[in-house]
Amino acid sequence: MKKSLIIKASSDIKASSVLDIKSHLDCYRIENECFNVSSFEELRAKLKEKKCDYLYFVGHGNERCFGNNEGFSLSWDAIGDLICETNCLNNDAKLMLYCCQGGRNIVANLLFSSCKGIRYICGAKQDVTSVSLGVGFDVILYDIENQSKDPVISAQHATSVTKINFECFDKMETEAHTIHL
């Protein structure tokens, strides 16, 4: 059975947004656990000894970091280091960045360079509302789990549905593209 971890870093994210994620995961019989974190140590403790197929980071983000609006933030490379340290991802796991700017190239590059074990990173490329993130991630999950679509194609579909620019980076494609530049 597939498993998911939902890491919620901000108290101003509505419970209904997390419930939406959990409900859609339940539809595909993906076990899920949700944790609130407000420090690096809490995040490390929650990821330790866990293995998942989907790892959601729910909070606020930009091109440099993820966190909340109350003083807690972690750089994307620190998050990548922690994902590697805790070895919490199963093969082909998807990192779902449910925050603003989680789908930017710089975010993916920071995460990929700090953790070789990350295969997919999905997120929105700009500042967005929780409703838009919810719809986009629901489409991505539906396409992957119900239609057996590639995550990269699923993000393109989410973009066409929401008119929000979603991106899903495949590490192998990103590395191949970088080598040819």
N, C-alpha and C positions, 0 to 999 in steps of 0.2 A: 504494500500500500504506500502511495506517495504521502509525503509529509511537507508541511509548510510551517514556517515561523514568521510571525508578524511582530516586528519591533516598532513600538510606538514611542516616539521621543517627545511629543508635545501635547500638553493638556488641552490646547485649543483645537485639536483635531476632533471633530465630532464623533461621538460613539457610533452614530449611524454610518459613517464612512468605514470604520473598522468592521461593523456588522455586515456591510455590503461585501467587503472582501471575504469575510468568514463564510457568509451565505453562499457565495459563488464557489468557494473552495469545497464546501459541503456538497454542492450539486455534483461535483466530479469525484466525490468520495476521497478527497484529499484531507487527511488529518491536519488540524491546525492548532497552534498554540499562539497566544498573544501575550506579549510582555511589555510593560511600561518601563522605560529606562530613562535615567537622567544623569548618568555618569558612565565613563569608560569602564570602570570596574563592574557596574551593573550589567553592561552590555557583554563584557567578557564572561561573566558568570552565566548569563542566559544562553550564550552561544556554545559554551563549553559542554562537551558530551552530548551535543545535539547533532543530528544529521537531517538535512532537508533537501527537498527538490525545488522549493520556492522559498526565497528569503525576501520578505517585504520590509522595507524601511519606510515608515510612515511618519512624516514630520515636515520640517522646512529644509529646503536645500538651495544651494547656489553652486556656482562653478568651483568653489573651494571646499565647502563643507556641508554637513548634515547636522540637524539638531532641532532646537526649539527657539522660541523668541524670548526665553527667560534666562539666557546665559550659558546653556549647555550646547556645545557644538563639537563635532569631531571632523577632522579633515578626511577627505575621501581616501587618501593613501593610508591614514591610520585605520580606517575601517577595513580596507583591503588587507593590511597587515594582520588585523585581528581575525578576519575571516580565515586567513591561512593558518594562523596560530591555533585557532580552535578546530580547524578541519571540519567545519560544520556543513559543507556542501557535498551532496551526492554528485556523481558524474552527471553532466549535462544540466545541472541545476540552473535555475533562472533567478537572477538578482533583480527584484522589482522595486525600483526607486519611486515610491509614491510620494513625491515631493516636487516642488518647482525645480526645473533645470536638471533633473536627474538623467535626462537623455542627451546631454551635451557631450560632444567628443572629448572635451578635456576631462570630464568626470570619468568616462569610460577608460580613457588612457591612464588616468591616475590609479583607478582600481585594477585594471589589467596589469599594470607595471608593478604594483605592490603585492599582487597575489596571482600566481600562475594557475591556481585551482579554479578561478572564476571562468566560466564558459560564456554565459549570456548576461547582458545588462540591459534592462528595459526601463524607459522613462520618458517623460515629456521634456521637450527642448526649451521651453519657456516657462514663464510664470503662469500658473493656471489655477482654477478653482478646484475644490475637492470633488464637486459634481463631475467636472470634465475628466479629472483623474480617474474617478470611479468608473465612468462609462468606458474610457479608453482601456483601463486594465481589465474590465469585464470582457471586452471584445478580445483582447490579447489572450486571456485565459480560455475563453470559449474556443477560439481558433486553434490553440495549441492542444487542448484537452478533448474537444469534441470533434474537431475537423482534422486533427493531426497535421496542422500546418506548421511550417517553420516559424520560429519566433520572430525572425526578421520580417517575414511576410505578414505576420499577425500585427506587428506594430504599424506597418503600412496601412493595413485595413483599419486599425484604430484611428489613424490619421484621417482616412477618408470619411469615417463615420462622424468623428467629433470636430473636424476642421482644426484640431490642435495637432501640432507636429510631434508625434511620438516616434521614438527610435528604439530599436533593439539591436544591440551590438553583439555579433558573434565573434568571439576571440580569434577563431581561426581565420575568418574573413578579414578582420581588422589587421591581424598580423601580416597576412598575405598582401593586403593593400599597402601597408607601411613598407614592406620589403621592396615593392615595385616603384615606390616614389623616388 
